[in-house]
Structures are given as structure tokens and as C-alpha cells.
């Protein structure tokens, strides 16, 4: 009987130790989508108006690997500075997960930004763009797709330039950056 208790105790320890205490990025999005400090919205790839553009085969391939963009942005005000610092720390902790592979870091006129991805380097399933500005807030953008190729990202940008896309769908985010 004592052996059974030891086995059960060992099983419980293994189960509990395998559970991650760090929130996943998806959980973070869901938990904060209704938070009044956040703007949360999805942008379908179809909004980019790329079907009408004159695209090369490589550009069409790049676009076909995309599904949508999930955007979560925290708009900082004088009243929510403590919450901003806390949420910024939470996001950075999530993005420190070893599964996120860093592509680049940037300093932009809007603030600092980091681009990371999940998946294999030749078959990316998710690109994460995180940027923050201590005066305005932060934005977290998940580019979701299937087997995206990093080399095709340049093709995608060129395809967007060929389209008649004018930034539709990003008005809320633009308001955060300007406001």
C-alpha cells in the first residue's frame, strides 16, 4: 500500500512540475481582450487587397501562407502607468520563452520593437512583433499563418506595395501611436 502512495505522489509531482507557470501568448491575448486598457482586434489577410494586384508566383506563395493578424495594444495614460508597467513586464516574460526565436530588434521613431517567431526557420507558423513606447503604450501583433518562409516576408512586403492597400483595419492602432 505504501508503494501505491509513493507512485501516486511521484505522478502528482511529475504532472505539477511539467505545468508551465508562464502564461502563453494566446492565453494573454484572451485574458486581456476585454480589458479596457487594451485595444484588441483581428485583421484578415483579405483586407490587404492583394488578389487584384499584379503579383509574381513567389509573392502569391508568400500571401497564401498567411491567415490573419491578431493585434493587442495597451494605450498608456497618466491613470494607468502602474498597470502599463505590470503588463509590459508580463509580455516580456512571455516572450522570453525559449520557443520564441528572435529575428531582429529595432529602434523606430515610435519606440523599441522586437520581432520573434515560432516554428522552424523555414516553416514559421507565427511571427510576433512587439513594440513599446513609455509615453504611448505597447503593441503586440501576431502574424498567423502556415509554414511561412522568412525569405518570403520580403516578397510579402513587395506584394503589399503593389496592392491598393491604404492601411484599412489599422485605424485603431494608428490612433494609439498618434494619440
N, C-alpha and C positions, 0 to 999 in steps of 0.2 A: 504494500500500500504506500509506503514511504517513497518508493521509486516512481510511482504514478504521480505523486505530488511534485517530485523533483522534475519529472518530464513536463508536467503542466506549467510549472514555474519557469522552466527553461524556454518553453514555447512562447509564453507570455513575454518574457524578456526579449526574445528574438523579434516578435511581432512589434512590440513597442519601440525597440531600437531601430527597426527598419523604417518606421514612420518619420517622415521629414517634418521638422518643426517650422521650416521655412515655407511660407505661403507660395503657391505657384503664381505665375504671371496671370494665368487665366482666372484663378480664384481672386486675385487682386482686382482685376477688371470687374468681375461680377460683384464683389463686395462693395465697390465704390461707384458703380454705375448710377445709383440713386442718391449718392452723397451730394448735397447742394454745393459743396466746394468744387465739384468736378463737372466738366463737360464730357459727355460720353456719346459717341456716335460711330456708325459704321459707314464706310464709303465703298460701294460696289465698284469693281473694275469697269463695269459697263459705263459708268459716268464719265470715264476718260475720253469717250467718243472716238475710240480707236478703230472701229470697224470701217468707218468711212475713209480713213487715212490711207495714203499710198505707202504700204509697208513692205519691207523685204521679208523673205522667208524667216530669217533669224529673228526679226522683230516680232513677227506673228508667233513664233515659238516662245519668245520671252513673255508675251502677253498671255498666251494660253496657259502658262504655268501659274498665273496669279488668280486669286479668288476675290479677296477684299482687303480693305484696310480697316482695322479697329483703332479708334482714337480715344484716348482718355487724357484729359488735360486738367490740371489744377490751376485755377485762377487765383493768384495771391492777392490778398487785400490787407489793409492795416489791421483788420479784425481777426484774420486767420493765420497770422505769422507762425504761431506755435504749431498749429495743425499742418501748415506747409512744411515746416522743418521735419516734423514727425513723418509725414507721408513721403517726403523726399528721401529720408533715411530708409524707410520701408522698401521703396522701389529700388534703391541702390543695393540693399541687401539681397533682394530677389535676383537682381541682375548679376550679382557676384557668383551665382550658381555656376559650377564648372561646366554645365551643359551649354551655357551661352558662350559662344566663341566671338571674340572681338574682331570686327573688321577694321574699324577706324575710330579715331577721336577727332573732333573738330572744335575750333573756336569760331563762332559766327557772330555777326552783328547782334543777333538775338540772344546769345549766350553760348554755353558749352553744350556739345552734343556727342553722343556715343552711338555707334551702330554695331549691333551684335546679331548673331543668327543662331538658329537651332537646326540641327541636321548635319549631313555630310557636306563637305566643302563643294562637291559637285552636284549635290541634290538637296538644296536648302528647302525646308518646309515653312520656316518663319523667319522674317527679318524684324528686328526690334530697333526702333530709333527712339532714343531718349535724349531730351534736351531740357535744360533748366536755365532759368534766369531769376536771380534772387529778388528782383523787383517785380516781375510779372507772374512767375509760377513755373510749371513744368508741363511737358507734353510727352506722352508715351504712345508711340504708333507701332502697331503690329501689322506687318505686311504678311498676309497669309496666302499660301499657295501650295503647290505640289511640285516637288523636285525642281525648284528654281535653281538656276545656274548663275553664280556670281558674274560670270562673263556676260551673261545676258542682261544684267542690270543696266549696262551702258546702252544696249540695244533698246531696252525699255524707255530710258530717258530720251533717246533719239526718236522713238515712236511717239512719245507724248509731245515732243516739239513739232512733229509733223501733223498732229491732230489739231482740231479746233477747240481743244480743252482750254478753258479760261479760269480754272480754279473752282468750278462749281462743286459744292459739297464741303468745302473747307472754310466757308464763311465764319463759322463759329470759332475755328482755330485762329483765323486771321484776326478776329476781334480780341482774342486773348493776347496775341502778340503785339497788337497796336494799342490795346486799351490799357 
